[in-house]
Amino acid sequence: MAPTILDHLLLVSELFQRDMARAFAGTTLTTARVRVLWLLHHRGPSTQRELAQDLDVSARNVSGLVDALEASGHVIRTPHPMDRRATVVTLTDAAAEQMAAMQRDHAHLSTTLLDAVAPQDRAPLERGIVAIAARLAELVDAAERTDTEGAR
């Protein structure tokens, strides 16, 4: 039986995970910690509550991630200027440079991967991937709602 599109997508996902593990081997960074750094790089300083919402994890989980990133010199915490109960998490200069380099690496890898696709097929491929991602998000959201309703 020939591989399905899902088989190919799962392989791509696995290869990205392997590449990420290779890239961060020997560092204190994990996939979850990189997700926090990536969010901070793109949205700027954020409260831990905002990070927890964006990552769809508990405040305790984010606190642990931020603790580790602070200990490794990737982020700093400062008091929120208007809310005494909140802290703001900000990338350090070194982490900001690291994330900018990662963004450049992503752009280069994107170009390299698209070089495998004929120029006339690139726009349709991108539309297809965007559509698949949107549909998968809908399916996952619906399944999570069903799971939540069933747990009541």
N, C-alpha and C positions, 0 to 999 in steps of 0.2 A: 504494500500500500504506500502510495506517495505521501511525503510529509505535507501536512496542512499548513495554512498560513499561521495558525496558532503554534504549530511546532516551530516554525521559523522565528516567530516573535519570542517564544520562550528561549530559544537558542540565543537570540540577540540579547535578551535580558540576562541570561547566564553569563555570556561573554562580557557584558558591561560590568557585572558583579565581580567577575574574576579580574578584570582589568583594574577596577577600583581597589580591590584587595591588594593587588600587586603594587599599585601606586602608593598605597598608604602602609605597606608592610614596613615594620621597623619604626613606625611613628606612633604617637598616642591617638591618632585619628581613627575613628570608626565611621561607618556609614551614617549612623545617627548623628554623630558630632559634626560631620561634614554637612549634613542637612541643615543644622543650626547655623553653621558658618555661611552657607549658601544663602539662607534666608536673610541673615544680617547683611550680607554683601549686597543683596538686591533691594531690600526694603530699608536698610539703615538701622540705627539704634532702635531697639524694641524692648518692651517689658517682657518679663518671663511669661506673663499671662498671654500676651499676643503670640509669643513663640509657641506656647502650648496649644493654643487654638489653631495656629497655622499648621502645626505638626500633627494635630489630632491626637495628642497624648496628655497625660495628667500633668498637673503643676509639679508634682513630686518628680516625675520623670524628667521634665525640663530642668528642674533644679539640679538634679544629678548630672545632667549633660553640661550645664553651665558651670557647675563646680569643677568638673574635669577640664573644661576648656579654659577656665580661669587659671587653674593650677598649671596648665601647659603653656600659658602665656598667649592664648588666642583671643581671649575676650577680657574686658573689664566690666565690673558692675559699678554703677553710680546711683545715688538716690534720684528718684524721679523728681523733677522740679516742682510738680504740683500735687503729687499724691505721696504722702509720707509712707504709705504702706507698700509702695511699689519701688522696684529698682529697674534701672535701664541697663540693658546689656549692649555693649558696643565692641566692635572688632578692634583689636590692637592694630597699630600701623603695620607690624609684620604680618599679621593675619590678613589684613586688607590687601597687602601686596601678594600674598599667597593666593588669595581668592581671585585677584585680578589675573594672575598667571594661570590659574585653573580655567578661568573664563576664556582666556586666549587659547589654551590647550583645547577646550571644547570646540571653539570656532574652527580651529585647525583640523581636529578630528572630524567634525561635521563635513568640512570641505573634502577631506580625504575619503570619507565614506561615500559621499555623493559622487565622487569621481568614478565610483564603480557603476553608476547608473547613467545611461545615455541622457544627454542634455534634454531631449524632448520628453523624457519620462520623469524628470525631476519634479516638476510642478504637480503632475497627477499623483506621484508617490507621496509628496508632502500632504496633499489634500486627503489622500487615503489614510495616512498615518494619523492625521488630526481627527478624521472621522472615526477611526477605530478607537483612538484614545477617548474621545468624547462618549462613544457608545459603551465602552468598557466602564467608564466612570458612572454612567447612568445605571448599568447593570449592578455594579458594586454597591452604589447608593441604595438601590431598590432592595438588594439582598440584605444589606445592613438594617434597613428599616423593617424588613420582614423579621429578621432575627430579634430586633429590639421589641417588636410587638409580640412576638411569640414568647419572649422571656417574661412578659408581664403577667 
